[in-house]
Structures are given as C-alpha cells and as structure tokens.
Amino acid sequence: MKMLKHRFPILLLLTGMGLAPTAEAALMSRLGGLAVYDTDFNITWLANANANGVMNWTDANTWAAGLNVGGYTGWRLPCGLDNYNNCINNELKHLYYTELGVTQGNNITSSVSPYLALFTNVQNSGYWSGTEIGSVNPYDAFYFNTGNGSQNAGSKGQDHYAWAMRSGDVAAVPEPGVIGLFGVGALAWAGTKQKRRG
C-alpha cells in the first residue's frame, strides 16, 4: 500500500499528460489580439491587415520597419516570389492557401477558416512583398493579390496595401494543457506530503 501511495502522483501526472490538448493550431493570437503567430513558418503577422492604407513600395517597407507593436520591433513585409531573389517561402501565399484554405481565383475574405477571425481589415487587393525583382527590373517589386491568389510584379511607385510581419514568435505563453498538467502534478505531490505528516 505504501508503494502505491508513492506511485499515485506519477500515475496522476501520466494521466494528465494523456488528457492534455496537443498544440495543433497553426495560427495563434498573440499580444492581446494585436498579432497572429504562424507555427508552420515561425513568423508573426500583424493582426491588422490594413493598418496604414495603400502606399508605394518604398513607403510600405519604411512603415513596416518602423513598427513597434507591444514592444516588438523587427517588422517587415512578407517574402515575395521565389524566383530571382532566392525567397524560398512565400509567406503571404502560405497564409492565403494553406492557413486560410482559400482556393485560387477566390478572394481571401471568402475563407471559411476560423483563423480569418484572428485578423482585422483584410483587403481583397494587392499586398506588397518585400522582394524586389532586382537585376531583371530594378524598378519593380512583387506583390500578392489576395483578391484571387495571384503573384504579380508592379512598379514600386504603384500603391498597394502592406501587411507587416516578423520572423519568430512574440509573447509565447505555455499551452493551457501544460499549465494544467503542472497544476495536477503539484496538487498530487502536495497531497502525498500532507498524508505523510498526518
């Protein structure tokens, strides 16, 4: 019986581990709803997809780089087309097709994903990427059209929307299941200590 008492907290802890929810969410709200973290790409989006209106490419980059959201800096425009500049992961394309599940030819606000509710002011229009076309045409940059899922190139002087994001997570907090797991283990341990004293 004494041996069973010592093993009870361990059994309770293991049971709690089995009941703890797994972290499957690909998009998670951050900074009290000001940002959204993408676990697939390890990037954080500004939740407001139209925080500054339309602007040319240079102004869009300057605006993103100057952001300070919840004490976090290092914001930028998403990576564009993977040609020319070795941009392997097109971040806005991933958000549109993979995370929000929109099919080509449809606008982003037609998404039925619950993740769409994490964002505000999403526009069905062109959004600048931070990727220039470069030596092929130094006057143009890539933008992604959330109205139909197409990648385009346009003059840097054109006006498009800007959706800021940054690499990495912000304000990461433990999963609720993990917190509960530690709580159950602590209670079980405290219970065995109390019984030993009695």
N, C-alpha and C positions, 0 to 999 in steps of 0.2 A: 504494500500500500504506500509506503514511504517513497519508493521509487516512482510510482505513478504520479505522486504529488509533484515531484521534480520534473517529470516529463510533460505535465499538463500545460505549462506556459509554452513549451516548444510546439506541442500539438496545436494549441490555440493560434500560435503565430503562423504555423504552416497552413492551417485552415483559412486564416485571414488572407494569406498570400493567394490562395486559390480563388477567394471571393473578390479580391481587389481588381478594379477595372483596368484593362490594358490601355496604354496610350496609343490609340489607333488614329486619333484625329490628325488630319493633315494640315488643317488651318486652325489656329487657336488665337483667341482675343488676348491682347497684351495692353499694358499701360492704361487700364481702365477703359478700354474700348478705343483708344487713340491709334492703336497699331494692331496688325494681324501677323502672326508668325506662321510661316510655311515650313513644316517639319521635313518635307521632302527635299527642299533645296537649301534649308538652313538660312532663310532670308526672312526679313520682316518688312511688311508693307505698311505704308501709312494708310489708316482706315479710310480717311477722306480722299476719295479718288479725284476730287476736283477742288483742291484747297486754294488754288491761285488763278483759276481761269485759264484761258488759252494764252500762249506766248511762243516766241520763236525759240529755236533750239538752244542758242546761247543763253538766253534768259532762263529757260527751263533748267538747264544744268546749274546755273548760278543759284537759282532759287532752291533747288534740292540740296545743293552742297551747304547752303546757309541755314538749313533747318536745325532746330533743337527741339525735339519732342520728348517731353518727360525727362529731360536731362541727357538724352541720347543724341549724339551728332553722327556724322559719317553717312548721311543720307545721299542717295544718288538716283539717277534714272536707271531703269532696268536695262539689262543687256539686250542688244538687238539681234539681227540676223547672224547666223553662224558662218557666213561666208566672209571673206576679206580680212576680218579682224580676229579670227580665232575665238569668237564668242561661242563657247560650246553649249551653254544652257540659255536658251531664250526664255527669260523669266516671266515676261508678261504672256507669252504664248502658253507657257506651262500653266499659269493661273487660269487663263481662259479655257483651254481644252481639258486639262487634267483635273485641276481642283474644282472648277465651277462646272465642268462637264458640258460645255457649250459645243455644238457641232458647227462646222464651217458653214458660213452663209447666214448664220443666225446672230442676233445681237447679244451682247453679254448680259443684258438685263432680262433676257428670256430664260436664263438659267433657273432650273428648279432646285438647285443645290441649296441646302440651308446655310452654306458658307457665304452666300451672297449677302445675307443679312448682317454679316460682320463688317461690311463696307458701307460707306455713305457716298452720295453724289457720283455714282458710277455713270459715266457717259458712254453712249453708243457712238463713238467717234475715234479719231486718230489720237494716239498717245505716243509722245516722243520716246525713243530709246536713247541711251547714252552713247550709242555706237555710230560713229561716222562711217561713211563709205570709204573714206581715205584716199589713197593714191588714184583710185579709179575715177573718183569725182570728189574733190575736197570740199565742194560747196553743198553737198547733200548729206543727209543722215537718215537712218532708218526710223520708221515709226510703225506701230502696230494698230490696226483698225479693229476696235472692239465692236464695231457695228456688223462685221462679217467674218472676223478671224483671219484677215489677210495681213501679210507683212509687205510694207511698201517703202520706197525711198522718196524723199522730197527735199526741196530746197530748205536749208537751215533758216531761211528768212520767213518761211511759212509759219502760221500759227496753228499749234496743236495743243492738246491737254498734256499735263505732266502728272505722273503718278509716282511719287517718291517711294523708295525702298532702301534698305541697307542690308549688308551681309550680317549673318548671325542672328541670335535671339536677343530680346530685350526683356528685362524683368522676369526671367524664368522663375517659376514657382513650382514646388513639388506637386505632383499629381495628388488629388484628393484621396485616392485609394492608398497611396503610400503613407500619407498623414494618418489615415485611419488604421493602417497596419501597425504603425509605431504606437499609436494610442492603445490598441488592443493588447499588444505585447507588453506595454508598460503597466496596464491595469492588471494583467495576469501575473506579472512579476511582483507587483505590489501586494496582490492578494496572497501569494505564497509567503512573502516576508511577514505579513500580518499574522498568518496562521502559525508561523514558527514562534512568534513572540507569545501567542496565546496559549 
